[in-house]
Amino acid sequence: MMTSSPVTLYKRIYLFASCYLIILPIHLIFLCQNCCAQIVDSSEFKHTPQLPVTKKKPGFFYKPLGNSNVLACSFTSAQTTQFSLEAGRAFISTSALVTTQRNIGFGYDHLFYHTPGNYYHLFYEISAVIPSIAGVSVRLETLATNNFSGWLLRPYVGVTIAPIDEFQLDIQYSYSFLIRGNNNPFNNGLTLRAKILFNKNKWEDVHSSHHHH
């Protein structure tokens, strides 16, 4: 029977604490985005006739399954070279200043060279991007082999380049933590990921949504 050593337990605690500290600032950006839109709307509302207001839940909860499909492929250079394909759903919210995005999905990984093999992963990522320029992104990923003999957690942090709304390019640093098994094929890694986003007409416009109430 395998037991976790104090060092392994410490690494797990450090991993989850680090992911929280990385993700927290991005969530604060989400809150600021909505606050800015409400301030602008309230100033304009003073000069327009009052109309009946229909309240709705915030977009992320109003559409829990997201408002866009996401397809991506990536190349990771680490101890082992990795190529990945993935698909998922995203909730995308736009404003004049920033586009925020939360993605969740699954993917397939093929490893080359030092430790060849196949993995499957689930991911959750968030980003805040200045439209048509760039921004920051963080991601948390869990990977496992076919028979679950190997299991890893891998947080990412980096930049997201968005030359157009429907296409993004991530450049991220990651570090993998071995949760189960005897081999960590990654450790430090540098990832280049290309993403295609769909259903732009369904993305939530924070500014417009307030005006349409």
Secondary structure, 3 states (H helix, E strand, C coil): CCCCCHHHHHHHHHHHHHHHHHHHHHHHHHHHHHHHHHHHHHHHHCCCCCCCCCCCCCHHHHCCCCCEEEEEEEEEECCCEEEEEEEEEEEEEECCCCEEEEEEEEEEEEEECCCCEEEEEEEEEEEEECCCCEEEEEEEEEEECCCCCCEEEEEEEEEEEEEECCEEEEEEEEECEEEECCCCCCCEEEEEEEEEECCHHHCEEHHHHHHCC
